[in-house]
Amino acid sequence: MKKIFFFVLALCSLYAGAQQADRFPLHQFDELIDTKPHDDATVWEQLKQTACFSWGSTDVRYRKLDVPDISRKSSLRLKGWRGERVNAQAVLWTKADLGKVRIEVSDLTNGKHRIPASAVKAGFVRYVMTDELNKDGQGGCGHRPNKADWDSSLVADMIDINLELPVKARTTQPVWMNVWIPSDSQPGIYRGKLSVSGEKLAKQSLVFEIKVSNRVLPAPADWKMYVDLWQNPYAVARYYQVPLWSKEHFDAMRPIMRMLADAGQRTITASIMHKPWAGQTQDHYDSMIFRMKQLDGTWKFDYTVFDKWVDFMMNEVGIDDLISCYTMVPWDLKFDYYDQATNRVLFVEAKPVDRAYADYWGTFLKDFARHLKAKGWFEKTAISMDERPLKDMQEAIKVVKAADPGFKIMLAGNYHAEIQSDLYYLCIPYGQVFPQEVKAERERKGQISTYYTCCTEAFPNVFTFSSPAEAAWTAIHAVAGGYDGYLRWSTMSWPLDPLRDSRFRTWAAGDTYCLYPGPRSSIRFERLVEGLQCCEKILLLREELTRRKATRALDKLNRLVGNFMPGNSTAKTAAAVVNELNDYVNSL
Amino acid sequence: MKKIFFFVLALCSLYAGAQQADRFPLHQFDELIDTKPHDDATVWEQLKQTACFSWGSTDVRYRKLDVPDISRKSSLRLKGWRGERVNAQAVLWTKADLGKVRIEVSDLTNGKHRIPASAVKAGFVRYVMTDELNKDGQGGCGHRPNKADWDSSLVADMIDINLELPVKARTTQPVWMNVWIPSDSQPGIYRGKLSVSGEKLAKQSLVFEIKVSNRVLPAPADWKMYVDLWQNPYAVARYYQVPLWSKEHFDAMRPIMRMLADAGQRTITASIMHKPWAGQTQDHYDSMIFRMKQLDGTWKFDYTVFDKWVDFMMNEVGIDDLISCYTMVPWDLKFDYYDQATNRVLFVEAKPVDRAYADYWGTFLKDFARHLKAKGWFEKTAISMDERPLKDMQEAIKVVKAADPGFKIMLAGNYHAEIQSDLYYLCIPYGQVFPQEVKAERERKGQISTYYTCCTEAFPNVFTFSSPAEAAWTAIHAVAGGYDGYLRWSTMSWPLDPLRDSRFRTWAAGDTYCLYPGPRSSIRFERLVEGLQCCEKILLLREELTRRKATRALDKLNRLVGNFMPGNSTAKTAAAVVNELNDYVNSL
C-alpha cells in the first residue's frame, strides 16, 4: 500500500556467496603461485637428467620450485608391525614439462605372501599457501586481518586424491606413500615398487621393502590412547555446498569422519548451543538442539539434528565412546532459543550465577538427560566446557549436577584442583601436568586425563609450516607426559579456500585443519597417526618388557620417550628424536 | 580454549535500547518545546482577565503559545442522536501560571432525566511535534531521514487521560469533551457544565446543552460502514515494554482495541509472515505463525500466537468479522521459516510464478485451511494483499485457490478488472471508483468494496497537522463515493516517542497513528468517529426519507453529501461542508 518502503535486512544464509561451482573445488584445482625466490633456470639446467625420481624423507616439506637437496636413492627399507600404517615420501623433479603424470604402486610380495597394492595409498603432495609464527616466535595466536603482514609461501602439505597431475618444467613434485600392513600379514620382508609415468615421462620406478614384524598393532578402535580430534560438520556442509544434515551432507562427511575413526578418534563433537566458540571458525557451529520458548513460558526441546548426527557417528562411522557437548560456558554468555512470541532466534544473556542461567540450562539438562537415557546414550555423554573463570565453571557444574548428578562433565582447560574430581574428562594444556596422585586417583575412578595443543605452541604444532615430525612428536608427548591421550580442537574447520590457502583470519596457517576436502589427508595428519601408532607400540612394549623384566630395553625405551618432554626437543631436533624412537621401537 | 575470539553479532532484541523507564511514558510527560514564533508577553499582557475559559471549535487546533482567536462563549448548544458520541472543544488560556489544573464535568439533566457524567469524557488536548506536507504540497509520502529538513511545530492533537495538568503562564490549554449519549436516553434537551479549576485558578465553568433526538444510532458493531483500521500489536508491546503476547501485552491492548471496536472496526489484522510490509513501521510486524522446515524436508506449522491473537480480538474485544491475513505478496518476496537444520530463521526467496513459492504457500495454506476449519474461522478469514504487479497477484490467487477454493481473498490496492471478482474484499485508493455494474454485482455476491487513504493524499488526510475536519470528511467520503467503508493502514504504528513527537522516518507526521499510548484518543480519531457516525446517520436517513418519499430532503441530503467528493472540497472548506452536513442531518 505504501509506495516507499525499507528493504528487509536479509539474514545471511549459510550458503550466501557460495554460488560459483569452482569456488570450492573437490577435484582438480590449480595451486597458488609462490612468489618467494627460488632456484632459477640456470640451477635447474645443471640437472643431468630431465626428470629425476628418488626416495626422500617424510621429515621434509620439499620446496616446489627448488631442486631438492637429495642424495638420490632408488630403494628404501621400512619396518612396521602388522596392522600398522607406514609412511614414505618419494620426490620427482624435472627441468622439462612432463604433462600429466600418474603414480603406480605394485603389490608387495614376500615369497608367496602378498600385501595387495590396495593396501597402499600413494598420492601427489600438493602445495598450499602458509604463513608463519607470530613475529616474536611465540606461537601463532591472535588476529591476522591483513595477510600482507605475514610472510607467506607455498608449502607441501596436502596429499592429493587425484590420480593424475600435470607436472611442469622446473618443479619438484613429491609423492606420499602409506602402506597399511594388514593385521593378518605373514611376518617377513615384503618388496614392492612405486612408479611414476607421464605424457612426457617414461616410467621411472623406485623399489622399497617393508620388514613386517610379528607384533600386531591393534585396530584404531582398540587403541589405548584417548584421541579427541574435533569435527566440524558445518564446515563440511559449506565447502561441499550441501544442505546441512541432508543425505548429501552425510555422504560428504562419512569418509572424512572415517579418517578420524582410523586415527583412534573417541569422541563425537556436538554443539548444544549457537556459536559455542563465538563463531571463531570460518564456519561457526550452531545448536544441534532446537529450543522453543513457548508462549506460555515453558520450553520445548527437539533433538532431531542431534540424534541424526550422533547416530551417524556411532553407527555409520564407528566413533561411539563419548558425545562431547559444547558448551554451557561460552566466551559470550548468550544462549539461543527460538521465541514463539516474536518468531525469532533470541538469546538469554546470563552469567552462570544468574537465575536465568540456571533456568535456561537446568530446564534443558533435565530434558536432555531424559532424552539421552531413552536413547541409551546417557552414560556416553559429557557436558563439555572450555577454559573459563573458575567461578563460572563451578556454577555451571552445580547446574549440571542439580539437573542430573549422573551427568559426565568434561573440560578442555587449565588444571584446577578445585574442580578436577568433578571432571570425568579433563584435558589440560601442553606444559601443564596432573599431580601424580591426582592422575592415579583419576585412573582408579575411570576418569580421562589428556592434554591439548592449540595456537599457543610454537613447538610442537601442526601449522602447515610446522616441521612434519612435530605432528608425531605431539602424539608421543602424550605418552611421555603420562597423559591418557591428546585433544586437538580442529581438524576440518576449513578456511574459505582450504585446498589452496591454509591461512586464516586468526592464528598461524593450518591451525584450523589437518584434513582437507575430498577428503584428502596431509603430511601433518599422516605423521600424527604415525605418532599415535608409536604411542600404542610404546604402551604395548612397556607391558611386554616389564613382563619380560627386560629392564635395559625398558630403560632405553623410556629414555628415548623422555625426549618428548618440553625442553627436551625443538622443532629442529623433533625429526631426529622421532626417528631414533621409531627405530628403537621397531628394533624390539 | 582459544584466547582470541570474535564477539557474536548479537541479534537485536525487540526491546533493545528500551531500558529507561521514562523513555516510553504512559502517565505524566512533558511536551516538546515549540520553537516557532508566537505571541509574546506584550500580547498576552493585554488580556484583561488572568485566565479565560471559553467554548471553542472542534475544527481548530489551537496554538499553545498564542492567545486564541476566540469570541468568548460560555454556553454551547449541541445536537445528537441517542447512542451517538458528540464532540465539543473548550479552551483555557492564561497569562499567569495556574499550577495544576483539573477538569470537572457535571451530570447532564433534562428535568428528571439524566445523562450521567460518566458518559462524558473530557480531557486536556496535548501538543505533539508535527511536520508538514511534502515541499511540493503533494501528499506526505517518502523518506524523511533528516527532521531538520522539515518545518516542525507543536500541534494540538492528543486527548490526554491525565486528570491533572500544570498550565503555565502565557499558554493555551484546550479541553476536549465527548458525550456518548446513552441509547436509552429520553429525547429532549439536556444541560450540563464543564469546569476547570486549579492550584492557582478559581473554578470557571461553561454550560452546554445537548438536544437529544429521538432517532437512535445503532451500536458500532451494527454499523453498516465496513471499517478496517489496522492494528499493530508489535508497537504496543514495544511501547508498553511488555513481552509479546503476554498477559501484560493483552492487558495493554484491550482498551486500545476496544477504541477501535467502538469505531465500528470489523477486521483483525493478522500477519502470517515476517515483515509483511518490509518493516516500514517503527515496530515491524512479525509472523503470527510458526513454520518449521524439518530435517526431512516436510513442514510443521504452529498457530499458537495466531490463535491467541484472534481469540482475544474476537472474544475479549468483540471484533469478529474478518481475520485479514497479510501477506502472500510482500514488497520483498522473501518468506520466513525456522530451519531445523541450521537453527535459524531463514527465508525462501521466490516469485509467485516460482515453484518454490507454490510449495511454501500451497503447503501452508492447506494446513491453514484445515486449522481454520477446526477453529470455525475459515469463513471469517481472508488471505490479504497490498497492491503488487497484477501478474504476481494473479499467481498468488491461483495458489490460494489451489490450496482451498473456499478461501476468501482481500486486496488493498488498485482496481483491476481482471481479478476483482476473485476478491471477497477489495479496497481501492481514494480517487478510484468501482464501475457501477461491478459494484452492484459485488453487492449481490456479498463482496466488500471500500476505499483507503494513506500518505498519498494532501487532502483528505489525518496527519497531525491536517485540519481536524478532514478526518470526518474522509469517513463521509465513503458514503459519498458509494463505497462500503473505509480502510486505514495504521492506527497505532507508533514512532519511537509517539506522545511527544508524531514525526517518523517516512511520511508526513501522524501518518502512522491516530491512537496514542495510554490509550489516548486524538482530535483526529474523535473526528473520524464523528464522520463514521455521520455515515450511519446518512444511510439511515436515506432509507427513511426514501421510505417516506421525502424527495426534497433526500435531494438536499445527497447534495450536501456530494460535497464529499474529490474536487468538491479542500482542506480549507472541509470544516464548512462537514458542519453544513452535520447541521442538516441533525435537523431532520
Boltz contact constraints between the chains, C-beta under 6 A:
constraints:
  - contact:
      token1: [A, 1]
      token2: [B, 386]
      max_distance: 6.0
  - contact:
      token1: [A, 1]
      token2: [B, 412]
      max_distance: 6.0
  - contact:
      token1: [A, 1]
      token2: [B, 454]
      max_distance: 6.0
  - contact:
      token1: [A, 1]
      token2: [B, 489]
      max_distance: 6.0
  - contact:
      token1: [A, 2]
      token2: [B, 280]
      max_distance: 6.0
  - contact:
      token1: [A, 3]
      token2: [B, 141]
      max_distance: 6.0
  - contact:
      token1: [A, 4]
      token2: [B, 141]
      max_distance: 6.0
  - contact:
      token1: [A, 4]
      token2: [B, 142]
      max_distance: 6.0
  - contact:
      token1: [A, 4]
      token2: [B, 506]
      max_distance: 6.0
  - contact:
      token1: [A, 5]
      token2: [B, 278]
      max_distance: 6.0
  - contact:
      token1: [A, 5]
      token2: [B, 280]
      max_distance: 6.0
  - contact:
      token1: [A, 5]
      token2: [B, 331]
      max_distance: 6.0
  - contact:
      token1: [A, 6]
      token2: [B, 278]
      max_distance: 6.0
  - contact:
      token1: [A, 6]
      token2: [B, 279]
      max_distance: 6.0
  - contact:
      token1: [A, 6]
      token2: [B, 280]
      max_distance: 6.0
  - contact:
      token1: [A, 7]
      token2: [B, 332]
      max_distance: 6.0
  - contact:
      token1: [A, 8]
      token2: [B, 275]
      max_distance: 6.0
  - contact:
      token1: [A, 8]
      token2: [B, 278]
      max_distance: 6.0
  - contact:
      token1: [A, 8]
      token2: [B, 332]
      max_distance: 6.0
  - contact:
      token1: [A, 8]
      token2: [B, 334]
      max_distance: 6.0
  - contact:
      token1: [A, 14]
      token2: [B, 342]
      max_distance: 6.0
  - contact:
      token1: [A, 141]
      token2: [B, 3]
      max_distance: 6.0
  - contact:
      token1: [A, 141]
      token2: [B, 4]
      max_distance: 6.0
  - contact:
      token1: [A, 142]
      token2: [B, 4]
      max_distance: 6.0
  - contact:
      token1: [A, 244]
      token2: [B, 341]
      max_distance: 6.0
  - contact:
      token1: [A, 244]
      token2: [B, 342]
      max_distance: 6.0
  - contact:
      token1: [A, 245]
      token2: [B, 295]
      max_distance: 6.0
  - contact:
      token1: [A, 245]
      token2: [B, 341]
      max_distance: 6.0
  - contact:
      token1: [A, 275]
      token2: [B, 8]
      max_distance: 6.0
  - contact:
      token1: [A, 278]
      token2: [B, 5]
      max_distance: 6.0
  - contact:
      token1: [A, 278]
      token2: [B, 6]
      max_distance: 6.0
  - contact:
      token1: [A, 278]
      token2: [B, 8]
      max_distance: 6.0
  - contact:
      token1: [A, 279]
      token2: [B, 6]
      max_distance: 6.0
  - contact:
      token1: [A, 280]
      token2: [B, 2]
      max_distance: 6.0
  - contact:
      token1: [A, 280]
      token2: [B, 5]
      max_distance: 6.0
  - contact:
      token1: [A, 280]
      token2: [B, 6]
      max_distance: 6.0
  - contact:
      token1: [A, 286]
      token2: [B, 343]
      max_distance: 6.0
  - contact:
      token1: [A, 287]
      token2: [B, 343]
      max_distance: 6.0
  - contact:
      token1: [A, 295]
      token2: [B, 245]
      max_distance: 6.0
  - contact:
      token1: [A, 295]
      token2: [B, 304]
      max_distance: 6.0
  - contact:
      token1: [A, 304]
      token2: [B, 295]
      max_distance: 6.0
  - contact:
      token1: [A, 331]
      token2: [B, 5]
      max_distance: 6.0
  - contact:
      token1: [A, 332]
      token2: [B, 7]
      max_distance: 6.0
  - contact:
      token1: [A, 332]
      token2: [B, 8]
      max_distance: 6.0
  - contact:
      token1: [A, 334]
      token2: [B, 8]
      max_distance: 6.0
  - contact:
      token1: [A, 338]
      token2: [B, 338]
      max_distance: 6.0
  - contact:
      token1: [A, 341]
      token2: [B, 244]
      max_distance: 6.0
  - contact:
      token1: [A, 341]
      token2: [B, 245]
      max_distance: 6.0
  - contact:
      token1: [A, 342]
      token2: [B, 14]
      max_distance: 6.0
  - contact:
      token1: [A, 342]
      token2: [B, 244]
      max_distance: 6.0
  - contact:
      token1: [A, 342]
      token2: [B, 286]
      max_distance: 6.0
  - contact:
      token1: [A, 343]
      token2: [B, 286]
      max_distance: 6.0
  - contact:
      token1: [A, 343]
      token2: [B, 287]
      max_distance: 6.0
  - contact:
      token1: [A, 345]
      token2: [B, 345]
      max_distance: 6.0
  - contact:
      token1: [A, 386]
      token2: [B, 1]
      max_distance: 6.0
  - contact:
      token1: [A, 412]
      token2: [B, 1]
      max_distance: 6.0
  - contact:
      token1: [A, 454]
      token2: [B, 1]
      max_distance: 6.0
  - contact:
      token1: [A, 489]
      token2: [B, 1]
      max_distance: 6.0
  - contact:
      token1: [A, 506]
      token2: [B, 4]
      max_distance: 6.0
